[in-house]
Amino acid sequence: MSKTLLIGKRIKAQRLLQNLSRQQLADQLGVKYETIRKWEDGGGIPRPTRYMDLCSALSCDESYLILGIIRKRASA
């Protein structure tokens, strides 16, 4: 599976976990609906300058979005 498709699957999974529509995510990021669709369908990946905003909107960190690494949170 290509890196582009894997990133897209993680974007979609996180978007659904946050109960966001593609349009809602697009509005938060200031991009078009088609851009989100393209990312999720593996037709492209976000520019590196978008990763911080995307991770913030999706409540995940860059290591998960880019590499699929899930970091465990420290227990209180």
N, C-alpha and C positions, 0 to 999 in steps of 0.2 A: 504494500500500500504506500502511496506517495506521501511525502511530508506535507504537501499542500492539502491532501484529503484528510490526513490525520488531524491537522490543525483545525480544519473546517468542522470535523466531527466533534472536537473538543469545544469549539465555539458554540455549536448547536446544543451540545449537552449542557453546558453552563447556562446558556440562554434559557433553556427549558427549565432548569433548576431554579432560575430566578423568576420564572413565570413571566418572561418578557416575550412579546411578539417580535418578529423581525423589524417591523416598523418602529416599535418602541426603542429597540436597541439602536437602530439607525438614527432616530431622533436624538438620542442621548449622545451619540458620537458625531453628529453633524454630517452624516453621510446618507446616501440614497439607500432605499430598500434593496435595490438591485445589488448594491455592494455587499450587503450582509448575505444575500442569497448566493452570490458568487463565492464568497469566502466559505460558506457552509457546504456548498456543492463541490468544492475543490477546484474552482475555476481561477483561483488566485488566493493570495494571502495578504493580510494587512501589512501596511508599511511599518517598519520598526518604530516610527514616531507615533503610531497609533496604539502600540501595545499597552502602554501604561493606562490610557483611558479605557481601552477595551477590558483590561483586567479589572479595573475599578468598577466598571459597569456590570461585569460578570462575577464579581466577588471571588476572583481567583488570582493566583500569582503567575508571573511570566514563565516560571519553570514548568508549570502545568500546561499552560497554553502552548508553549513552543515545543517542549520535550515530553510532556505527558507525565512528569514527575509530580507525585502527590506528596506534599510535605505534611507531616503530622504536626499538629499544633501542640505546644507544650501544655501540660496539665497545670491547673491552678493550684 
